[in-house]
Amino acid sequence: MTAKEVILEEIKSFDGQAGIYYQNLKTGNAWGYREQEPYLAASIVKLPLAAAILLWRSRGETCFYDPVTIREDQKIPGCGAVQFLNGDVTLTVGELCRLMLTISDSCATNALFRHYGAGKIREAFLELGMRGSRFNREYWDEMLERQGVNNYFVPEEMGDLLKDMYDGTLIDEDSSRWLEHMLRRQQVNHKLGGFLPMDFPMAHKTGDEEDKAHDVGIVFARSPFIVCYGFVGPHMQAYEDFIRRSTLLLTEENGGIETPVKEDETREALVAEGAARLEANEKARAAGNASL
């Protein structure tokens, strides 16, 4: 049986909402299961929020050096480091984005959500081609959650965003490279990378809650591929194991798990150069604005 056949046979056995979207980035071959449905998002909407900020940055509507203050009473538990800093904390938009993507910092994410507002974020999501993926409220807003206001992502939409990033067409080339550079440095790797070598190249974003197990990203095998998993329901740990086994199957089918992956070495260097160029441009723009 092919990896696709094995994966589709097992995913249909899960209670709850379970889905996958796959695309090979060399051949364009794509398939999925319940990939066009909206899933309660956990942390996955942090990825398109970063894309929205890059969109505004490209228009001069925001800058990575803009300051954002998080009051002590706005800190929340969960993933991240900001909650452990003493007192009110002022960080830049760029610092908050990096924390949001690399360690899934929810305090940083909420600060960015408040800074830009739900309406502006919704407009950007639509402009980026995301109609089912929505960032409607802050994390840990229990009142709105009780009212049924939630955040959602659609696996196929995340796949399309990742494809644009890979192609260098997500806003512009340097924006695409910066986002990939950050996603390659995500430190929560127990699902997509759980059965791969520790240094296997990936660019991805996870989402975890007590009944949710998501992971969306690119695995840079010899034949790189996108895979986006969504799950809401019981037996979250069993689905996490399914993600690990399925990603291993797909990686083996697309060139194996030997590292380093020589096909990715040149790309990784180009991605780092593009990210550094964007950061340097933002620093120069901030310095120019400060001198006015």
C-alpha positions as CSV (number, residue, x, y, z in Angstrom):
1,M,0.0,0.0,0.0
2,T,1.1,3.6,-0.6
3,A,1.5,6.1,2.2
4,K,-1.7,7.8,1.0
5,E,-3.7,4.5,1.2
6,V,-2.4,3.7,4.6
7,I,-3.0,7.2,5.9
8,L,-6.5,7.6,4.5
9,E,-7.6,4.2,5.8
10,E,-6.5,5.0,9.3
11,I,-7.7,8.6,9.5
12,K,-11.3,7.6,8.8
13,S,-11.3,5.4,12.0
14,F,-10.9,8.4,14.4
15,D,-13.8,9.6,16.4
16,G,-14.4,13.3,16.1
17,Q,-13.1,15.6,13.3
18,A,-9.9,14.4,11.7
19,G,-8.5,15.7,8.5
20,I,-5.4,16.0,6.4
21,Y,-4.1,18.0,3.4
22,Y,-1.0,16.9,1.4
23,Q,0.8,18.3,-1.6
24,N,4.1,17.3,-3.1
25,L,6.0,20.5,-4.0
26,K,7.9,19.0,-6.9
27,T,5.1,17.2,-8.7
28,G,2.1,19.2,-7.5
29,N,0.2,16.0,-6.6
30,A,-2.3,16.8,-3.9
31,W,-4.9,14.9,-1.9
32,G,-6.8,15.2,1.3
33,Y,-9.5,14.1,3.7
34,R,-12.0,16.6,5.2
35,E,-9.3,19.2,4.2
36,Q,-11.8,22.0,3.4
37,E,-13.6,22.0,6.8
38,P,-12.9,24.6,9.5
39,Y,-11.3,23.2,12.6
40,L,-11.2,24.8,16.1
41,A,-7.7,26.3,15.7
42,A,-5.8,26.2,18.9
43,S,-2.5,27.9,17.9
44,I,-2.7,27.4,14.1
45,V,-4.1,30.9,13.5
46,K,-0.8,32.3,14.7
47,L,0.6,31.4,11.3
48,P,-1.8,33.4,9.2
49,L,-1.7,36.3,11.7
50,A,2.1,36.5,11.0
51,A,1.3,36.5,7.2
52,A,-1.2,39.4,7.8
53,I,1.5,41.4,9.7
54,L,3.9,40.8,6.8
55,L,1.2,42.1,4.4
56,W,0.7,45.3,6.4
57,R,4.5,45.7,6.8
58,S,4.9,45.5,3.0
59,R,2.5,48.5,2.7
60,G,4.2,50.6,5.4
61,E,1.2,50.2,7.7
62,T,3.3,48.6,10.4
63,C,6.9,48.1,11.3
64,F,8.7,45.4,13.2
65,Y,10.1,48.0,15.5
66,D,6.7,49.4,16.6
67,P,6.4,49.0,20.4
68,V,3.6,47.1,22.0
69,T,3.0,47.0,25.8
70,I,1.6,44.0,27.6
71,R,0.2,44.9,31.0
72,E,0.7,42.5,34.0
73,D,-3.1,41.8,34.1
74,Q,-3.1,40.9,30.4
75,K,-0.7,38.0,30.8
76,I,-2.2,34.5,30.4
77,P,-1.0,30.9,31.1
78,G,-0.1,28.4,28.4
79,C,2.8,28.4,25.9
80,G,5.5,31.0,25.9
81,A,7.9,33.1,27.9
82,V,6.2,36.5,28.2
83,Q,4.0,35.4,31.1
84,F,7.1,34.8,33.2
85,L,8.5,38.4,32.8
86,N,8.0,40.8,35.7
87,G,5.5,43.6,35.5
88,D,4.4,45.4,32.4
89,V,6.4,44.4,29.3
90,T,7.1,46.4,26.2
91,L,8.3,44.5,23.1
92,T,8.4,45.3,19.4
93,V,6.1,43.8,16.8
94,G,9.0,41.8,15.4
95,E,9.9,40.4,18.8
96,L,6.3,39.4,19.4
97,C,6.1,37.7,16.0
98,R,9.2,35.7,16.6
99,L,7.9,34.6,20.0
100,M,4.5,33.7,18.5
101,L,6.0,31.5,15.8
102,T,9.0,29.9,17.4
103,I,7.6,29.0,20.9
104,S,3.9,29.7,20.2
105,D,3.8,32.4,22.8
106,S,0.1,33.1,23.5
107,C,0.7,36.4,25.5
108,A,2.7,37.7,22.5
109,T,-0.1,36.6,20.2
110,N,-2.8,38.3,22.2
111,A,-0.8,41.5,22.3
112,L,-0.6,41.5,18.5
113,F,-4.3,40.7,18.2
114,R,-5.2,43.7,20.4
115,H,-2.7,45.9,18.6
116,Y,-4.3,45.3,15.2
117,G,-7.9,44.4,16.0
118,A,-10.2,41.6,14.9
119,G,-11.6,43.6,12.0
120,K,-8.3,44.4,10.4
121,I,-7.1,40.9,10.8
122,R,-10.3,39.5,9.2
123,E,-9.8,41.8,6.2
124,A,-6.2,40.6,5.8
125,F,-7.1,36.9,6.0
126,L,-9.6,37.4,3.2
127,E,-7.1,39.3,1.1
128,L,-4.6,36.4,1.7
129,G,-7.3,34.0,0.3
130,M,-8.5,32.5,3.6
131,R,-12.3,32.5,3.9
132,G,-12.7,29.7,6.4
133,S,-9.7,30.4,8.6
134,R,-10.6,33.1,11.2
135,F,-9.0,34.8,14.2
136,N,-12.0,36.1,16.1
137,R,-10.9,36.4,19.7
138,E,-7.9,36.4,22.1
139,Y,-6.7,33.2,23.7
140,W,-8.3,32.4,27.1
141,D,-11.2,34.8,26.5
142,E,-13.6,32.5,28.3
143,M,-16.6,34.9,28.0
144,L,-16.4,35.0,24.2
145,E,-15.7,31.3,24.1
146,R,-18.9,30.6,26.1
147,Q,-20.8,32.7,23.5
148,G,-19.5,30.5,20.7
149,V,-16.9,33.0,19.4
150,N,-13.9,30.9,18.4
151,N,-10.9,30.7,16.1
152,Y,-10.7,28.4,13.1
153,F,-8.3,27.1,10.4
154,V,-8.9,25.2,7.2
155,P,-6.1,22.6,6.4
156,E,-6.3,23.3,2.6
157,E,-6.0,27.1,3.2
158,M,-3.0,26.6,5.4
159,G,-1.5,24.4,2.6
160,D,-2.1,27.2,0.1
161,L,-0.4,29.7,2.3
162,L,2.6,27.4,2.8
163,K,2.8,26.8,-1.0
164,D,2.9,30.6,-1.6
165,M,5.6,30.9,1.1
166,Y,7.6,28.1,-0.5
167,D,7.3,29.7,-4.0
168,G,8.3,33.1,-2.6
169,T,4.9,34.7,-3.6
170,L,3.4,35.2,-0.2
171,I,3.3,39.0,-0.4
172,D,6.9,39.2,-1.8
173,E,10.0,37.1,-1.8
174,D,11.6,38.5,1.4
175,S,8.4,38.2,3.4
176,S,8.1,34.6,2.3
177,R,11.7,33.9,3.2
178,W,11.3,35.6,6.6
179,L,8.3,33.5,7.5
180,E,9.9,30.2,6.4
181,H,13.0,31.2,8.4
182,M,10.9,31.5,11.5
183,L,8.9,28.4,10.9
184,R,12.1,26.4,10.5
185,R,13.0,27.4,14.0
186,Q,9.8,26.4,15.8
187,Q,10.7,24.5,19.0
188,V,7.6,22.4,19.4
189,N,8.4,19.4,17.2
190,H,6.9,16.4,19.0
191,K,4.3,15.7,16.3
192,L,5.4,16.4,12.7
193,G,9.0,15.7,13.6
194,G,8.4,13.1,16.3
195,F,9.7,10.1,14.4
196,L,12.1,12.0,12.2
197,P,15.8,12.7,13.0
198,M,16.2,15.7,15.3
199,D,17.9,17.9,12.7
200,F,15.5,17.0,9.8
201,P,14.5,20.2,8.1
202,M,10.9,21.3,8.5
203,A,9.0,24.6,8.5
204,H,5.8,24.3,10.5
205,K,3.3,25.5,13.1
206,T,1.7,23.3,15.8
207,G,-1.6,23.7,17.7
208,D,-2.4,21.9,20.9
209,E,-5.3,21.9,23.4
210,E,-6.8,19.2,25.5
211,D,-9.0,17.9,22.6
212,K,-7.1,19.3,19.6
213,A,-4.0,18.1,17.9
214,H,-2.9,20.0,14.8
215,D,0.3,20.5,12.8
216,V,0.8,22.2,9.5
217,G,4.0,22.7,7.6
218,I,6.5,21.7,5.0
219,V,8.9,18.7,5.4
220,F,12.0,19.3,3.3
221,A,12.6,15.8,2.2
222,R,14.5,15.2,-1.1
223,S,11.1,15.7,-2.6
224,P,9.6,18.3,-0.3
225,F,5.9,18.2,0.6
226,I,3.3,20.1,2.5
227,V,1.2,18.3,5.1
228,C,-1.5,19.8,7.2
229,Y,-3.2,17.8,10.0
230,G,-6.3,18.8,11.9
231,F,-8.0,17.0,14.8
232,V,-10.7,17.9,17.3
233,G,-12.1,15.1,19.4
234,P,-11.3,12.4,22.0
235,H,-8.1,10.4,22.0
236,M,-5.8,13.4,21.1
237,Q,-2.7,11.4,22.0
238,A,-3.6,8.7,19.6
239,Y,-4.0,11.2,16.8
240,E,-0.6,12.8,17.7
241,D,0.9,9.3,17.3
242,F,-0.9,9.1,13.9
243,I,0.7,12.4,12.9
244,R,4.2,11.1,13.8
245,R,3.7,7.8,11.9
246,S,2.1,9.3,8.9
247,T,4.7,12.0,8.5
248,L,7.4,9.3,8.7
249,L,5.6,7.3,6.0
250,L,5.4,10.3,3.7
251,T,9.0,11.3,4.3
252,E,10.2,7.8,3.5
253,E,8.1,7.8,0.3
254,N,9.6,11.2,-0.7
255,G,13.3,10.4,-0.5
256,G,14.0,8.9,3.0
257,I,15.1,10.3,6.3
258,E,18.8,10.5,5.9
259,T,20.3,13.9,7.0
260,P,21.6,16.3,6.0
261,V,19.2,16.7,3.1
262,K,21.5,18.1,0.5
263,E,18.7,19.3,-1.7
264,D,17.7,21.7,1.1
265,E,21.1,23.2,2.0
266,T,21.1,25.8,-0.7
267,R,17.5,26.7,-0.1
268,E,18.1,27.2,3.7
269,A,20.9,29.6,3.0
270,L,18.8,31.6,0.6
271,V,15.9,31.7,3.1
272,A,18.3,33.0,5.8
273,E,19.6,35.7,3.4
274,G,16.0,36.8,2.6
275,A,15.0,36.9,6.2
276,A,18.1,39.0,7.1
277,R,17.4,41.4,4.3
278,L,13.9,42.0,5.6
279,E,15.1,42.5,9.1
280,A,17.8,45.0,7.9
281,N,15.2,46.9,5.9
282,E,12.9,47.2,8.9
283,K,15.8,48.4,11.1
284,A,16.7,51.0,8.6
285,R,13.1,52.1,8.2
286,A,12.7,52.4,12.0
287,A,15.9,54.4,12.3
288,G,14.7,56.7,9.5
289,N,11.3,57.3,11.2
290,A,13.0,58.0,14.5
291,S,15.1,60.8,12.9
292,L,12.1,62.6,11.5
